[in-house]
Amino acid sequence: MPEALPSASGSLSARAAASPIRHVVFILQENRSFNNLFMGYPGATTRAFGYDGNGDRIRLHVQDLATIWDIDHSSRAFFSACDGTGKLPGTHCKMDGWNSESAGFGAPKDFAYAYTPRSEVAPYWQIAKEYVLADRTFASNLDGSFIAHQYSVAAYAARGVDFPVGAWGCEGGSQDTLATLTDERTYGPSIVACLDDPTLAGEADRAGISWRFYTGAINHDGGLWSSYQADRRIYEGPDWKADVVNPPSRFLTDVAAGKMADVTWISPTYENSDHPGLNASGGPAWVASLVDAIGESKFWKTTAIFVLWDDWGGWFDPVKPVYVDYDGLGFRVPLLIVSPYARRGYVSHVQYETASVLRFIEDTFGLAPLAAADARANDPASDAFEFHRPPRPFKMIEGSRPAGFWIQQDRQTRFLRGRPPAIFGDD
C-alpha cells in the first residue's frame, strides 16, 4: 500500500468551490514519445538527431504513424535507452541507448530514432496550436502500459513492473502474477496482478463524485487497457458494471444524449491507439472527434480535457527524465490540455507527469492525494489555465469524424479477441 497521505485541505476545498471546471476528461493514448509526435513544433524542445551507444550521431528518419512492428518498452528497454551512469539502473541518463532496444520483425535500421510526419498527426498539432502543449511531461513510471494505466487511476501500482504473465487484471486469478521493483531498481518478488491500492474512482465514490471509464471489454478490441480490471474493489464491486463502459464509442453517444460524468477516462481501441505494431492510424481522428463532441456539447464551458500518451513506446527523445524514485520518472510523453479556459497556443515548460492529471482532478474536486506520485506532481491549473477570463467559443478540430463512424467501427471489431500479437512486450 502507498504511504498514508493527508486529507484534502481547506485551500483545496476553496479551489473546488471557485473553479468553473465541473467535468474532467482524461484521454489515454498509447506509446509515443514527445519527440516522436511533435518533432519541430515551434517553441517546444525537440531534436532531429540522437546518439547511439557507440557515440555515433544518428539523424532521425520519418516513420509513418501506422507500423506492423513494435519496440520493446519494458523496464529493461528503459534501462537500455537511458544507459544510466548512476549507481542504480536507469539514473542520470546519458540518453544514448535506443540502439540497444529490441523491435519486432520488419523494423528498419535505427528504428527508434524516428518521428511521425506532421501530416499524419495534424489534428494533434491543431489542438496544440489552439490550446496547450506541455513539453516537459514525463510518464510517472519507467516502463509500459500496464503500470502506466495503474498510475492513471491510482498514481501507484503496488511496486509492480512491466506486464502480468497472463491476463491484465483480476480475471486472471491468483496464478496471474507481476514482478516488482525494489528501491534499487532491481526485480523483487512477484505479486498477483489484482491490486488493492486506493484509486481515484474509490475516492470519487466516497465523495459523491460521478465517474466513468470508457474502454474495450476484456479480451475484446482495446480491452487490454481497461485500467480498473486490475483494481480488486472496482472489478469485484458494482462499479464494474455501472461505471466501466464498453466500447469507448459509447462516450460519444452519451455526450450527444446530454450525459457526462464529473470525471471521465477514455482509452482507445487498438485501431485508434497510436500504438506501434497494430497498424494503427486512427488515433488523431479519434481524439479530434472526442474533443469535438465535448466542444459542441452543453458541457464545454465546464470541462477540462487532458490527452496523454501513457509511455514512450521505445521511441527516441532528447530530454532526460528526472529521477524521483525507484519507478520514475519515465521518458517524456506528449500532453495536450484543452478547455475554454486553457491558454491559447501555449507551450508549457513546467514539469508534469501522468499523475499531474490526477492532481488536477483532486485539487478541482477537493480530494486528497492517493500516493507519492500525485502528491508530488505539479497541478497544471495555475500554468495552463486562465480562469479569470470568460470561456472562449469552441473551434472544431479538422480531421474528426462523426460519432456514427466510430460506433460502426466498434460494432465491426467488438469480437476482436485476445491481445494483438504485434505488441512487443505487452504480452
N, C-alpha and C positions, 0 to 999 in steps of 0.2 A: 504494500500500500504506500502511496506517496505520503510524505511528511504532512502532518496536520497544518493547516494554514488558517489565518484569522478570518473571521466573518466579515461581511460587507460593512464598510464604514459609513458614517453619516454623509461624508462627502460624495460617496458613490450614489447614495440614495438621492442626494441633491442633483447630481448629474442626470440620473434617470428621470427625475421629475422635469428637468429643464430641457432635455434633448427632444428635438422634433422627431427623432427616429423611434418608430414603434415596430418596425419589421427589419430583420437582418437576414440576408440570403447569402449562404456560403456555397459557392460553386466550386467543386473539386475536379480539376482536370489532371492529366497524367503525364509524368515522366519527361519533363523538359527543363533544361537549364535556362536561366535568363538570357545568356548569350546566344543560345540556340534559336530562340523565338524573336528576340529583339535586337539582333545584330545591327549596329549602325543607327539605332534610334537616337534622335537628337537630344542631347542633354543627359543621356544615360551612359553609364560606364560599360562599354563593350570593347572587344578587341578582335581583330581579323587574323590573328596568328596565336599560336601557343608553342610550348616547348615539350619535347618528349624526355624520357629518362636518360637519353644519351646527350642531352643538351642541344639537340638539333631543333632549329626553328621550323615550325610547320604552319604553312598558310592554310587557313580554314577553307574548305570547299563547300559548295552549295549542295544541300541534300533535301530532296522532297520530304514534305511532312509525312506522307504515307510510305512506310517501308515494310518489307516482309521479313526483316531481321531486327532483332532487339539487342541491346547492350546490357551486359551484367550491371546491376545496380544494387548489389548486396553490400553488406558491410566490408567484405574483402575488396570489392571493387572500389569503395570509398577509400580504403587504406592505400590501395594501389594508385589511384588517380591523385590522391593527396601527396603521396610519397613523403610522409611526415619526417621531420628531423628531431621531434621531441622524444622524451622518454617513453611516452605512451604511443600506441599506433594512431596514426592519423591526427597528430597535433602539429602545430607550426608548419602547415603545409607548404611544400615547395611548388605545388601545382604543376607538376610536370610528368605525371604518370598515367595519363589517359591511354597511352600506347600499351600499358600493361593490363588494361581491362580486356575482357573477352566479349565476343559478339557471336550472334547466330550465323548460320550458313547464308552466304551471299553478301555478307557485309564487305564494303570496299576497303581499300587500304586507308589507314588513318581514319577509320570510321567515326571515331568520337570527335574528331576535330572538324566540326561541320556546323552550318547554320541553315535555317529554313528560309527559302526565298520569301521575300516580303509579300509577293503577290498571293501566296498560298495562305497567309495569315493576316490578310488585310483587315478583317473585322477586329482583330486584336489591336492592331495599330490604330484603327479609327477610335476604338474605345479609349485607348491611351491618350490620343490627341484631344479627346473631348473631356476626359476626366483625369484620373490619377494613375500613374505607373510608378510603382515603388521598386527602385533598382538596387536596394540593399536588403532584400528579403531572403532569408535562408530557411531551409527545412529545419524544423525543430529536432528532427532525428537524422542520423547519418546514413541510413540505409533505405530500403524500398517501401513499397506501397502498403503492405500490411501494417507495419508500425506507423507509417505516416497517417494512415486513416484512424488509428487509435489516438494519435495526437490531435487530430481534427475534431474529436468528440470528447477526449478526456485529458489532453495535454500531458499524457503519460501512457506507457504501455507495459507496466509491471516489469520493467527492465528487459522485456523481450527484444529480440533482434532478428532480422531477416524474415523468413517465411515459415509458416507451420509445415509439418511434414505431410499433412493431409488437407483436410478441409480448413477453411479460413475462419473458423469460429466454433461456437458451442455445438453445432450439429455434428462435429467430428468426434465427440465423446472424449473419454479420458485417455485414449491412445493417441490423440492428436496433439502433438507437443511442439514446443517452440523453444529455441535456445535463448539464453540471456547474456547480457553484457555485465562484466564486473566494472568496478571503478577504474581499473587499469586497462579497460577496453580489451580484455581477454574474454573468452567464451566461458560462461558459467553453466550451472545445471539447467536442465530443461524444465519448463513449466507447461501446464495444459493451456492450449490456445483458446481458453474461455475465461475471460478476465473478470475480476470483481472490483476494478477501480471505480471511484466516483466518476460520473460523466456529466456533461452539461445537460443532457436530457433529464437525468435524475434530479439535478438541481432545479431545472425548469419546472418539472412536475411538482416539486415541493413548494415552489414559489407561485404556482398557478399561471405559469407562462406556457403558452402552447408551442408545440414544435412538430416538425415533420422531417423525415429523411427519405427523399425520393431516390430510388436506386433500382437496379435489376434484382429480380428474385434470385435466391440462392440457386446455383447451378444453372442459371439462365444468363442471357446476354447482359453483361455488366455486373452480375451478382457477386463477382469476386471482390468488389469494392463496397459492399454493403457493411459499413463500419460496425453497426450495432449487433451484427451476428456474433461478434466476439465479446459482447458485454452480457454477462450472465443475467443481470437484473432485467435488462430490456428483452433479451431473447426468450427468457422463461416467463415473462410477465405480459400483461395486457397490451402494453405499448407496441409489442412486436406486430400485432395485427392492426392496431389502431393508428399508429404513427409512423411505421416504416412502410412506405408506399411504393408499390411496383406497378408498372415500369416508370422510368423517370419522366416520360412524356406526360404522365398524369399531372405534373406540376402545371403544364400549360393549360390543361382543361380546368384545373382547379382555379387558377388565377382568372381565366376567362369567365368562370362562374362566380367570381367575387369572393373566393376563399383563399386565404393565405395565412399561415401560422406566424406567430411572433418571431420564431427562429426556424429557418429552413436550411437544410443541407441538400445539395443535388449532386449526385455522382453520375457519370455518363454510361451509355452503352459502349461496347468495345469499338464500334464504328466511329463514335464521336468523341473518343477519349484523348486523342493526340498521342496515344501510346505507341512507340515503335514496335514493329513486329506484327501488328494487326492490320496493316494496310489501311490505317485509319486516317481519313482526310476530312471527316465531317465535323470535327471539333469547332473550328471558327464559326461556321454557320449555326451550329447548335448553341454555342454560348451567345451569339448575337440574337438568336431567337428568344432565349431566356430573358436577356436584357430588354429586348423589345416588348415582350409580353408584360413585364413589370412596368416598363416605361409608359405603356399605353393603358395601364390599369388605374383604378382608383387608389392603389397603394403607392404610386410613385412618390408622392410628396412626403411619405413617412418611412421610406425604405433606404437602407444601405446595402449594396451588393459587393461582395468580395469574390474575385475569381483568382484562385490559387492553383498552381501546379504542385502536386504533392511531393515529388522528389526530382532530382536532376536527371534521372533516366540514363546515366552514363555519359552524357554529353559534356564536352569541354566548357569550362567557364573560367575567366581570368581572376575572379575576386576570391580571396582567401576566406574560408569560413572561420568564424570566431569560435575559439574553443571555450565552452562554458561548463561542460561536464562530460561524463562518460558517454553520453549519447548524442551530443550536439555541440555546435550546430552542424547541420549538413551543408551541402553546396547550395549556391544561390539559385533561387527559383523565381519566376515572374509572379507579381501580384498586381492585379488591377482593382481599383476601388471606384465604384460607380454610385452616384447619388445626386439628387438635385442640389445637395449642399456640398458636393465634392468640388475641390478646386479644379478649374478648367485648364487642361493641357499641362498639368504639373507633374514633374518628375521628382519624386521624393527620394532623398538620400538618407533618411532615417533608417536605422537598423530595425527591421521587423523579422518575424519568424512565423511559422504556422500558427503557433499559439497566440500570436497577436490578434488574430481574428476572434479567438475565444475571449481574449482580454477585452476587446471592444464590446462583445456581446455582454460579458459580465458587468462591465462598467456602465453600459447602456441600461441594463435592467436591474442593476443593484445587486448582483450576485457575487459571492466570494470566489476567489481563485480556487482551482481544483488541485493544482500541483505546482512544482517548481517552475515549469516552463511558462505557464500563463501568469504566474506571479511576477516573473522577471521580464516578460515580454512587454515591449512598448505598445501602447494603445494608439492607433492612428488618428484618434478623434481630433487632437489639437493640431496635427500637422496636415492631414489630408482633407479636412472638412472646414467649411466656413459657415457655421451655424447661425452667425449673425446676419447673413444675407438671406433674402427671400428665396424660396426654391425656384430653380430655373426650369423652363419647359423642357420636356424630353425631346431629343433628336434621334430619329430612327437610325439604327446601325445597318449599313449596307451589307448585303450578303446573307441576311437572315432568311428564314423560310417560314411559311405559315405552319401553325400548330398541326394541321392535318397531315403534313408531310412526315413529321416525327411520330405521330400516332400510328400512321400506316407503317412506318419503318419498324416500330416496336411490335406491331402485330405480325409482321413478316419474320421477325427474328426472335420472338419470345421463346421459341423452343430450341434455341441455340444453347445446348447444354455443356456443362463442364467448363474448364478453363482453357482458353485458347492456347494451343501448344507452342505458338511462336513467341510467347512472352518468356524472355530469358531471365531465369532466376525467380520468377513469380510462381514457381510450382515446386 
